[in-house]
Amino acid sequence: MTTAESLRNWAGNITFGATRVHRPTSVDELRRIVAGSPRIRPLGTAHSFSRIADTTGELVAVTALPPTVDLDRERSTVTVAAGVRYGDVVVGLCDAGFSLPNLGSLPHISIGGACQTGTHGSGDRNGNLATAVSAIEMVTATGDLVVIRRGEDPDFPGTVVALGALGVVTRLTLDLGPTFDICQYVYENLPREQLAVHFDQIFGAGYSVCLFTDWRGPVINQVWLKRRADAPEDWTPDVPWLGATPAAGPLNPVPGMPAENCTEQLGVPGPWHDRLPHFRLGFTPSAGDELQSEFFVPRDRAVEALDAVYEIHDRIGPVVHTSEIRTIAADDLWMSPHYGRDSVAIHFTWIGDPARVAPVLEAVQDRLAPFEVRPHWGKLSTIPPEVLSGRYERLPDFRALARKYDATGKFRNDTLDAYLG
């Protein structure tokens, strides 16, 4: 156990209000800590830009628990400790002949934290990372250890993206598929008007497709197109595509950052885990000194929403490193930002200057207000809870679930109090 006087999140924009931080090295120790604490919150790799993990009570870090990775070849599943990072398990899975369906931009994030907040990758047919979860083990407010399984427990859809409100997740079981290779291509300067005409074609061109823009001009700066190596050969990579040109060499989506930080490009085939993320585990992810926001709109209104944001591009450009646009398939997880609807993510990697970013963030939210927008739980947003509550139709069920597993509000903080009452 340590004091939390100077504990900060990954970006450094949040100083946690906790009085102390526990770092248990066993599940039994974790159970004793949780049972004996009046107010406590779980903490993973602290890759959140919001106060979703903050508390005025105690924090308990799951990263010191044994980093178990148990592969079940017969069932094609892997059970992992919640504090393990994606980058620490994917190579072993690939070597054993397996794959995860998708990965986020960064392999540096913990599996438990990513799933609890609805973190995602990209792809028309790919759900967020939590959709791979088939079982979850957690310590409840009373210190009990419970396992909830998909298909066996009606509570399951409420427990996977649960924002730490139900307990401290210790292990997750993830569904696996056979390993596969990806070829990653980057295009530059896609004319913006192509989105209105060819939106489905653009995002359907690969297993995972990501657009990057700085909002400063009439083009999408980069298109990162990740195609399975076994996809049909119905596409020619080395010619202009919808007005965009193939990159002459490797690029970083963040202006000024070195390309060596990123996964291999130029169509060189490689394993799924070394192409689906944008950034390599051993290098500085993204811009480093940054803030992040992300907003999800219904896919069928994405072009309208992007046009609305572009109307204030002159305000966005000076305070953004880059902005990423991705697609995510609908899911049935109650508090997922993608619950019940195919979504398009509009992500902003802001400069590390909260005072300059704040008014522009407000302006972006105003532009997106007509589109039933849902923000990423772990990123910056000031949309009032009373507005967002109406966009989560299973919120009443989730409130009941929180009372079931945490009757005294032990896992609450200001963010959860605003939603759960």
N, C-alpha and C positions, 0 to 999 in steps of 0.2 A: 504494500500500500504506500502511496506517495501523496503529497499535497498537490493541489492543482493550480497553484498560484499563477503559473505562466503557461499553462497548457493551451495550445492554440490549434486550430484546424489546419488542414493542408495548405490552404491559401494564405493563412495568417490574418484573415479579416475577422475571425471570431476568436475571442478569448473566453474559454469556458468558465461558467460561473460555479462549477462544482467545488465542494469543500475538500474533496479527496478523490483519488483515483485508485481503484483496486485492480490488480493484475494477477488474477488467480491462475495457477498452473495445473489445476485439475477441475473437473466438473463438480466433484464433491465440495471442493473449496468454494467454487462459484455458488453452489446451492446454499451453503451456509451464509455467504455474504449477502445474497439476495434476500433470504429469509429474515436476516437481522437488520436490514436497512429500511427506514421508513420511506425513503424516496431515492430512486436510483435509475440510471439510464445506461443502456449498452453503448459501447464505442468500438468501432472497427478501425479502419485505417484513417478515419477523420477526413475523408475526401468529400466533405459536404461544405457548401458555401452558405447554407442557411443555418438556423439554430435548431434543426430537427433533432440533433443529438445532445443539445445543451440541457443543463439542469442546475438548480440551486442546491440540489442534494449531493449525491455521490455518482461517480461514473464507474463502470466496470468494463475494462478492456478485455475483449475476447481473443486478442492477438497472442497472448501468452499461453493459451490452452494448447495442448498437444496438437500439432498440425497433421492430424490424421487424414489419410486419403485411402479409402477402402474401395477397390474396384470389384464389382460383381460381374464377371464375364457372362454368366448365364442370363442374367436379367438385363444386361447392357445398361448398368447404372454405376454411379460412383457416389459414395458418401464421404463428404469432406467436412472438416472443421470450419465453422463460420468465419473465423479470422484469417483463413488462408487466402492468399491473393490468387486471382485467376492465373497470373503468369507463373505461379509456382506449381501448378498442377497440369497445365495443358500439354507440356512436352511429354510427360509420362503417359498421359492418355493417348496421345498420338502414337507414341512408340508401341503401345499395347494394341493399336489398331482401331482406336475409338476417337470420337469427336464430340464436342458440344455443338449445338445447333447454331450458336452465334456468340460473339464477344463484343464488348464495348470498345470504345476508342482507345482506352488505356488498360493494359494488363496489370496495372499497379494497385487496383482496387480490391477490397476484400469481397469474397463471394456473399457472405451474409449481409453486409451493408448494402451491396448493390441490389440484391433481391428485395430487401426490406423497403427500399425506396423506389423500386420500379425502374432501375437503370436499364439501358437498352443499347443495342447496336443498330443495324440498319438492314432493310430488306423487305420487300413487299409481303413475303410469306413468313417472315421471322417475327415472332413475338418478342417481348422484352426478355431480359435474362431470367426473370423469375418464372417464366412459363416452362422452363426446363425442370423445375423443382417438382418432385413427386412425393417427397416426405420431408417433414421438418421436425427437429428435436429442439425443445426449448425448456428453460427453467422458468416456472411461473412465479407469481408474487409470493406464494407460500413456500417456495423452495423446492417444489415438486418438479420432477423431470418427466415431461410428456412427449410423446411422438404422435404426430398427426399426419395421416396419409391420404393422398388423393384417391378418391373412389371409395374410401372406407369411412371417412368422417365428413359430415356436412359442413363443418367449420373450415375445412381446408381452404376454400377460395378466399377466406378472410384472413388467413394466417401468414401467407407468403409475402405479400406487400402489406406489412402491418405497422411499419414506422416505429418499431420498438415498443408498441403500445401494449402488447400481450405478454411479453416476457423477453428473456435474453436467449437468443438463438444460439445453440451450441454446435449443431450439425445439420447439414442439408443433404438430401439424396437427389441427384440430378440424372435425368434421362440422357443417354448417349446414343449416337449413331455411329456408323462406320467412318473411319477417317477419310479425308478427301483433300485434294490440292486446289489451290486458288491461284489464278493469274491476276495480278493487279495492274491496271492501266490508269494513267492520269491524263486528262485532257485539260486544256487551258482555254479561257475566254469563250465560254458558251454564251451566246446572245440571250439576254433575259427573256425576250419575246418567245423563245422556243419553249419555255415552261408552259405558257398558255396553250400552245398548239400541241406539244408533244410530251406533256407531263408523264403520262402513263408509259410511253415508250422509253423515256429517259430512265425512270426508276425501275422499269422492267427489264433493262438491258443487262443486269447482272444479278448474282446472288445477293450482293450488297452494293448499294450505290449511295454515295455521299457527295453533296454539293457544298462548296465553300465560296463565300462571297465577303467582301469588305464593304459592300453597299455603296462604294464610291463612284461606280460607273455603270454603264449599261450592260455589263457582262457578269456572268458567274465566273469567278476567277479560276476555280479548279473543279473538275469532276473526277472523283475517285471511284473507279469502276472495278469491282471485284467479281470476276467470273470464275465459276468452277472450271477446272481444267478438263472435266469430262462433259462440259456443256456442248450442245450441238454447234458445229462450225458454221453458224449462219451470220457471222459478223466479222468484219475486217478491222483489226485494231490500229493499223498504221496509216490510216487516211483520215482526213477531216470528217467529223461526225456532227451533224446538225449545226454546222458552223464553228464548232470547236476544233482545235488542232491538238494532235498528240504531243505531250511534253517531250522535249528533246533529252531530258535527263531527270534524275530523281528530284522530287520537290518535297518541301515541308508545307503543310497547309497554313501554318502561321508565318506571316511575313517576317523575314529576318532570322528565322530559326534554321539551323543546319539540317539538311536532308538526311544525314546519317542517323539522326534520331528516329527516323521513320522506318516502317517496314518496307521491304523490297518492292520495287515497281518495275516498269518497262516490260510487263508481261511475263516475267520470269516465274515459272511455276514454283510453288512452295506449299508447305503444309498449312492447313486452315488456321492454326494458331499463330502463324507468322505472317499472315496476310489480312485477317479480319480486323485486328486492331490497327490503328494508324501509327502508333508509337511503340517503340521497343522498350522492353522492361528495364534494360540497363541504362537508359538515357532519360534526361529530363523530359517529363511528359508535357505536351502542349506548350504554352508559353512560359509556364513557371510562375512569373509574377502576374497574376491575373485574378479576375472575378468571373463567375459564370452564372448565366440565367438560361432557362430553356422552357419553351412553351409548346404545348401540343394542341393542334387543331384537327377537326375532322378532315379526313383525306379529301372528301368531295368539295371542301371549301378552301383547300390549301392555296390555290392560285390567287383567289380573292385576298386571303390573309397576307400572302407575300407581297401583293401589290399594295395593300394598305400600309405595311411596314415600309416599303420602298418610298412612300410619300414623305417620310421623314429621314431619308437616307443621308441628307446633309448634316443632320444632328448625330446620327449613329456613327458615321465614318470616323470622326476624330477620336472616339473613345472605345473603339472595338479593334481587337487584334484580327479576329476573323469570326465568321458566323457560319454555322453548319446546318444543312437541311437534310433530313433523313426520313425514311418511312418505317413504320412499325405496325405489325398486324394486330388486330383486336385480340383481347383475351377476356377471361371470365373472373379475374382476380379483383375483389371488391374495391380496393383502394388503389388499384393501378390507374395511372393517368390514361391508359389505353383500354380501360374497361369498356367493352361493348362497342367499340368503334375502331376501324382502321384509322391510323393517325399519321400526321406529318409533324415532325419536330423542327422547330426553329430555335436554334441554339446560338447563344452569344458568348464568346470569350472576350470579356471586357478588359481594358487596361486596369491595373491595380490601383485605381484612384476612386474610392467610394464616393467622394463629394462630386466629382465630375460625372460619374456613371449614374448616380441616383436620379437626376431629373430626366435623363434619356431613357432609363429603364421605365419610369412612369409613363413617358410618352409612348413607348413601345406597347406597354400594357393597354393604354387607352386605344391604340390603333387595333389591337387584337380583341378588345372587349366584345365586339359583335359576333365572335366566332366560337363561343362556348369554350374558351381556352382553358386548359388545365396546365398548371406549371409543374415542373419536376420538383418533387418533395425535397431534394437535397440541394437545390440551387436558389439563387436570389429571386424573390418575388415579393411584391407588396399588395397583391390582390387580396382583399378582405376575406376572412373565412366565411362570413355570412353570404358572400357571393359564390365562393367555390363550393360550399356545402350543397347547393342545389345542383351541381354538376356531377355529384357522386350519388347515384340512385340507391346504392347499397349502404350508404352511410348509416342509416338507422340500424341495419343489421350489424354493422361493424361496432357501433356504440354498444349494442347488447353483448357482442363478443368481448369487448374490452371490460365490461362489467363482470362477465363470467370469469375471465382469467385474472382480473386485477380489480377486485371489488373496492379496494381502498385508494386506488389511484397512485400506487407506488411508482409506476413507470411513466407517469405524466410529466409534462413540462408545459411551458406557456403555449407552445405550438399545439400540442395535443389538447390542452384544456380548451383552446379556442374552437376546436372541432368537435370534441366529445362532450363538452359541458361539465 
